[in-house]
């Protein structure tokens, strides 16, 4: 089983709601600017770290999101957040972070995100906001 670990530096951005523009009879959808820019950043950083053939089989994907710590908190609360005792229960939603990162990796690390058959996602606080993406290639009908 192959495993790939990617470090994506920078403040994580959850996938935003799609925007709609009416063009006559047609309605066009697009990503909000912040989401689009973050996906571009993810793609650049993952591309610099991934030097293998694009994956085509079943995948397990784990995402660890490290959000920045708010400035206006006590030293005690800050320590609790850095230790992992207090975790982010604020927006963005974990599934939106997952969506933003996995969309950016489609066509780069894997052919289609439908290949992801199992996942695990976690949110933490950190002084250096980043994301750690772990991709495991599953063999056959391997059950975890």
ZIRALIN-V543708 format. One record per residue. N is the residue number from 1. NEAR is the number of other C-alpha atoms within 12 Angstrom. D_FIRST is the distance of its C-alpha to the first C-alpha in Angstrom with 1 decimal. Layout:
BEGIN
n:N near:NEAR d_first:D_FIRST
n:N near:NEAR d_first:D_FIRST
END
This chain:
BEGIN
n:1 near:15 d_first:0.0
n:2 near:17 d_first:3.8
n:3 near:20 d_first:6.6
n:4 near:27 d_first:10.2
n:5 near:24 d_first:13.3
n:6 near:31 d_first:16.6
n:7 near:30 d_first:20.1
n:8 near:34 d_first:22.7
n:9 near:26 d_first:26.2
n:10 near:23 d_first:29.2
n:11 near:28 d_first:30.5
n:12 near:41 d_first:28.2
n:13 near:37 d_first:30.0
n:14 near:34 d_first:29.4
n:15 near:31 d_first:29.6
n:16 near:25 d_first:33.4
n:17 near:19 d_first:35.2
n:18 near:18 d_first:35.7
n:19 near:17 d_first:39.2
n:20 near:13 d_first:41.5
n:21 near:14 d_first:44.1
n:22 near:11 d_first:46.7
n:23 near:9 d_first:47.6
n:24 near:7 d_first:50.4
n:25 near:7 d_first:49.0
n:26 near:9 d_first:45.4
n:27 near:12 d_first:43.3
n:28 near:13 d_first:40.7
n:29 near:13 d_first:37.9
n:30 near:17 d_first:36.3
n:31 near:22 d_first:34.3
n:32 near:20 d_first:36.4
n:33 near:17 d_first:36.7
n:34 near:21 d_first:34.9
n:35 near:28 d_first:31.8
n:36 near:24 d_first:32.0
n:37 near:23 d_first:32.4
n:38 near:33 d_first:29.5
n:39 near:34 d_first:27.1
n:40 near:25 d_first:28.4
n:41 near:27 d_first:27.7
n:42 near:40 d_first:24.1
n:43 near:28 d_first:23.6
n:44 near:22 d_first:25.3
n:45 near:28 d_first:23.3
n:46 near:33 d_first:19.8
n:47 near:25 d_first:21.0
n:48 near:16 d_first:22.0
n:49 near:19 d_first:18.6
n:50 near:25 d_first:16.3
n:51 near:15 d_first:16.6
n:52 near:16 d_first:13.9
n:53 near:16 d_first:14.4
n:54 near:21 d_first:14.7
n:55 near:31 d_first:11.9
n:56 near:22 d_first:13.2
n:57 near:26 d_first:11.1
n:58 near:27 d_first:10.9
n:59 near:36 d_first:10.1
n:60 near:33 d_first:10.6
n:61 near:34 d_first:13.1
n:62 near:31 d_first:14.9
n:63 near:35 d_first:18.3
n:64 near:32 d_first:20.6
n:65 near:39 d_first:24.1
n:66 near:34 d_first:26.6
n:67 near:35 d_first:30.1
n:68 near:26 d_first:33.2
n:69 near:29 d_first:35.6
n:70 near:18 d_first:39.0
n:71 near:11 d_first:41.9
n:72 near:9 d_first:44.5
n:73 near:12 d_first:43.2
n:74 near:12 d_first:44.4
n:75 near:13 d_first:43.0
n:76 near:13 d_first:42.1
n:77 near:19 d_first:40.2
n:78 near:23 d_first:38.4
n:79 near:18 d_first:37.3
n:80 near:19 d_first:36.0
n:81 near:26 d_first:34.0
n:82 near:25 d_first:32.5
n:83 near:16 d_first:31.6
n:84 near:19 d_first:29.8
n:85 near:15 d_first:32.6
n:86 near:19 d_first:33.7
n:87 near:25 d_first:31.2
n:88 near:25 d_first:32.1
n:89 near:14 d_first:33.6
n:90 near:16 d_first:35.1
n:91 near:17 d_first:34.3
n:92 near:24 d_first:31.9
n:93 near:23 d_first:30.0
n:94 near:30 d_first:26.4
n:95 near:25 d_first:25.5
n:96 near:24 d_first:27.5
n:97 near:36 d_first:25.6
n:98 near:36 d_first:22.3
n:99 near:31 d_first:24.0
n:100 near:38 d_first:25.3
n:101 near:46 d_first:22.0
n:102 near:42 d_first:19.9
n:103 near:30 d_first:22.9
n:104 near:32 d_first:23.0
n:105 near:37 d_first:19.3
n:106 near:26 d_first:20.0
n:107 near:20 d_first:20.5
n:108 near:28 d_first:19.1
n:109 near:41 d_first:15.4
n:110 near:31 d_first:15.1
n:111 near:21 d_first:17.7
n:112 near:21 d_first:19.0
n:113 near:29 d_first:18.5
n:114 near:21 d_first:18.8
n:115 near:26 d_first:15.1
n:116 near:30 d_first:14.7
n:117 near:23 d_first:14.8
n:118 near:22 d_first:14.6
n:119 near:26 d_first:16.0
n:120 near:23 d_first:17.6
n:121 near:26 d_first:20.3
n:122 near:26 d_first:22.7
n:123 near:37 d_first:25.9
n:124 near:31 d_first:27.5
n:125 near:32 d_first:30.4
n:126 near:30 d_first:30.4
n:127 near:20 d_first:32.9
n:128 near:19 d_first:30.5
n:129 near:24 d_first:29.3
n:130 near:30 d_first:25.8
n:131 near:40 d_first:22.5
n:132 near:34 d_first:19.0
n:133 near:38 d_first:16.3
n:134 near:32 d_first:12.7
n:135 near:37 d_first:10.3
n:136 near:31 d_first:6.8
n:137 near:30 d_first:5.7
n:138 near:23 d_first:6.0
n:139 near:18 d_first:6.4
n:140 near:11 d_first:10.2
n:141 near:11 d_first:12.2
n:142 near:15 d_first:9.9
n:143 near:11 d_first:12.4
n:144 near:14 d_first:12.1
END
